[in-house]
C-alpha cells in the first residue's frame, strides 16, 4: 500500500503550514493568553483570507459552496492547524 500524499494534498499541507506560520502564529504571540477571542479586525482579515484560499467551511460539500475536500485532506489540514492555540 502506498500512503504517499498526492500532489494536491502536498500543496494543501504546505499552504496550510505557511498560513499558520505567517498569519496565525504572529497573532498568537501578541494575544493575551486569557483573551477570549481575536480583535474583530484580525478575525475578519483571517476569515477573508481563509475564504479566498478555499479553506473555509472545510466540511461543506462542493455542491453547497464548500471546497469538497476528502476526509484525509481535511485531517492533514487539521494536523497543521493544531500547531497553534485552539480557537484562532
N, C-alpha and C positions, 0 to 999 in steps of 0.2 A: 504494500500500500504506500502511496505517495502522499505525504501530508504537507508538501510544499505549498506555499501561498501562490495563488495565481497573480498575474501582473496587476489586475485591478485591486486585489487585496493588499498587495505590497504598496501600491500607490496610496491607498486609503490609510493604511497604517502609518506610512511616512508623513502624509499630510496631517493626520491627526496628531502625531507626535510633534511636528513643527508648530502646529496651532497651540498645543498645550504649552510648549516651551516658550513661544514668543508672545502669547497673549494671556494665558491663564496664570502661569507661574509668577510673572511680574506683578499682576494684580493681587495674587495671594500673598506675596511678600509685603505688600503695602496694607493689606486688610487687617483690621483689629481681629484677633482670634475669637473674641466674643461677639463680633458683629453678626447679626442675623442674615444680612444679605449685602450684596454689592450696591454701590452707588447706582441710582437709576440710569445715569448716563452710560456708565460702563456696562451695565446689564443690557441696555438697548443696543449698544455697539456690538457686544458679543452675540446677541440674538441675530442681529442683521448679518454678521459675518458667518455664523453657522448656517443661516438660511441660504446665503449666496454660495456657500461651499457645498450645499446639498446635505448638510449634516444636522438638519433639524427635523424632528419628528421621525426618528430612525425606525420606529416600529410601524409606521404608516405605510401601507402598500402603495405601490406606484400608481395604481389606478385611482387612488384617492389623494394624490398630490405628494406622497412621500417618496423617499429615494428608492424604495423597493429592494433594500439590501437583504441578503440571506442571513440566517442566524449566525453562521460562522463569522461573517464580516462584522456584524454588529458586536459580537463578542470580542473580536480583535480590537475594535474601537473602544469598547468598554475597558479593556486592559490598559490601553494607552491613556484613557481619560482618568483611570483610577490613580494615576500618578499625582493627582492634585487633591486638594480638600474637597470633600463631597459638597454638592450644592452650588458650586460655581459654574 
